Amino acid sequence: MDAMFDICYLSPDSNNVEPDDIPKTKENVWILGRKYSPVQDLDRIRRDITSIIWCTYRKGFIPIGDEGLTSDKGWGCMLRCGQMVLGVALIRVHLASNWVWTPETRDPTYLKIIQRFEERKQAPYSIHQVALMGASEGKEVGQWFGPNTVAQVLKKLIVYDKWSSLVIHVALDNTVVKEDILQQCMVNNDRGDDHTPDSVNITDWMPLLLIVPLRLGLSEINPVYVNGLKMCFQCPQSIGVIGGKPNQALYLIGCVDDEVLYLDPHTTQRSGLVENKQTDEQKEMDCSYHCRYASHIPMLAMDPSVAVCFLCRTKSDFDELCKTFEGELMKESQPLFEICEKRPSHWGPSNDIDLQNTTLFTEFEDVDRQFDDSDDEFEIL
């Protein structure tokens, strides 16, 4: 299987050339909230990067939309970045934060996660579902998404997938509101049995994927935000940033010095199914969801439209993240965003709680989906 992985993703002479994936520096490397030494931990860095679910352009899938598109080449890069963020979140919730993929991996939970992103209409997060749900954000199939749009789409899709057991909260107006998140994530369950006359009220925490869409400048990144962006990559709860270069979406997974590391969705691969990973074709298809090496660009070369992403599997994770925001991010001369206890009165009521409670525990395939409109846009900071 290692040989198959090499054949699929390494050029003929790549074994003779050391890839330029991690900058040569003495500074720490930060990837998805973990710290590495670029010298001592290089193999571990590459192992952990390869373990990320890599979503790319695909071709030859069932037609989407009125135009019958069978490939997302040229328009689906931001959708693929959203898939990658969600893939990391599901791996951490259902497997482990330090989970490692190899070409031999056949863990049924992992396969269940991969199957949710395959190019088939029944998959909860397939390109079909993401693109079609984009209609509720005013995006026709084949139109390019921004970071905020893909975040809003994922927030709507997640409620139809009972198994994922995940809440997505998209912060509005550069403001993280604790009250809204707690109401969304704290689930009260009344439990009782024949031996107890009264049910016992138990409060559970639904794992939270927090996405904060931002615009960090007009046409380019304002340097005043660089330190804050680095802090986001360094948080233990970090699962990266949806962003990219101008007109080119990338999944930004970490940073080293003044560079950002990323996985690039701009590789067109054929469509296919992993299923139970029994046949050589299925094994090869699984390999196509993993990239051996990351790439890097200067942080100031990023497009200023981004969405920073955090995963809080427990309430204590969320409390720790809020302390980091309040104790470090808010001390910056120009914070990336604000955090407050209560929802601003002029915002009006939130519809996230109703959406979450009414549909979260309904099977995806059995729901007649109703699209709702949203015109939330980025704010210029």
Disulfide bonds with the S-S distance in Angstrom:
none
